[in-house]
Amino acid sequence: MSFNPKLCRNESEVESKLIVQYLLPTLGYDASKWHQEVALGSIRLDFLALTSQVFPSITDSAPKVCVVMEAKHPKQNLDSHVRRLSRYLTRLHVVYGVLTNGKDFRIYELVGDQVKLNFQCQGAEITDKIEKIKDIIGRDKLAGFQAILETIDKFSPPTPQLVIQPPQSPEVSLSFSNYSTKTMKTIAIYHNKGGVGKTTTTINLAAAISRKGLKVLIIDLDSQANTTYAAGLMKFDTEEEDTLKDSNIYNVVFYPKSNYIPEIALKSTFTYPPVDVIPAHINLIWQEARLVDKDSSKTHLVKKLELVKDDYDVVLIDTPPSLNLYAKIALIACDYLIIPSDLKPFANEGLRNVKNFIEEIDEFRTFINKPAIAVLGVLPSKILTNANYVKATLPKQEKVVEERYGFPVLETRIFQREDLSRAIDNFTFEGDRQIPDPKSIFDFKPDSISAAEFEELANEVLAKVGLSA
């Protein structure tokens, strides 16, 4: 039996043709000794290969002589997935982990509390080097190690054991009763009126939080894809060059058992330190009809965010200025809500719709054991800098928000300044070609007043969600 990497055109074929049909049986793991889609606490493993049917307790700190196997799409760079595999090995105290996309094959080993690369080869070399691979993670080899460990440990008190059961259903339970234990904070940026600064807020708040050393994920759920553009992910000129149409937020919310966040998220270029971004696409407009007919799509983002709750400190979700399904998905998934508003009459009147929409979403959240959305406040955004307006009119408008619509108003104010628009509209040239090169305000003009305002906003928001230093 041999393996041909050219037969693997997607992640599913890497799983079936490399791992299931070739690797596991060749290494000596029959069907009773490996398990697919294994859930251990908050960790979800593609494959777990055991020397026996029983997996020791995940709370046991003793090394576990078994193999975690993670399969990725052939176009995925494995370097971006090493951190996640390392977390799996260290959290579970598993000695070996395989990471492969069919073209690249790697074995990592847990040595003490460090994960190190033990073996690497190209997919085309796997057949030729299978004996070397067997000598590292073959079942007979690991069974020998397991026997040695059991001999050493035979006088130790027994530890509870967890028997791995095959998945009972392709759907994850709708119960989110463990929600309060989460440390990751998910914040939606929403108003059902457009032009109030949602994109500017999302991009620059993400940059400000990232600069504080926190890991940030942006999710763009707006078909206009303004945040995707502002994050520097739309550098193509033609439809043929469009790299986002087949890999964006739609894939995350449509498919329940694939297209997980690490597979779709892209590294941004608009700020440093960079943040991860799940892009939107114009096709979301017509794709919404497919989602409407699939009720479970409302909770797919919630479930997939749960799987990365240890990977990010803050998730910011930019939303469409509407009451559509994408807005519902965002508000179902979030913990907190920021409502940017220029505080003009139409924006303020729209707050009534926002309030009713929140009440509707909270009713659904109760059904899935999620608490009500915590509204951090209305954010005065795109505010005129005219001194008379700021002194006389702005306080009255903020008071209306609190008294008429019942929303708190954030203390920070984001004023309308040219630097903010210039930062997003920034570009470079490659020959005679103009290339979009949007920047956060911190990367475009770090000493500006606008940068100071977003620094203040980040401090206020982090304090309110319990992440302030």
Disulfide bonds with the S-S distance in Angstrom:
none
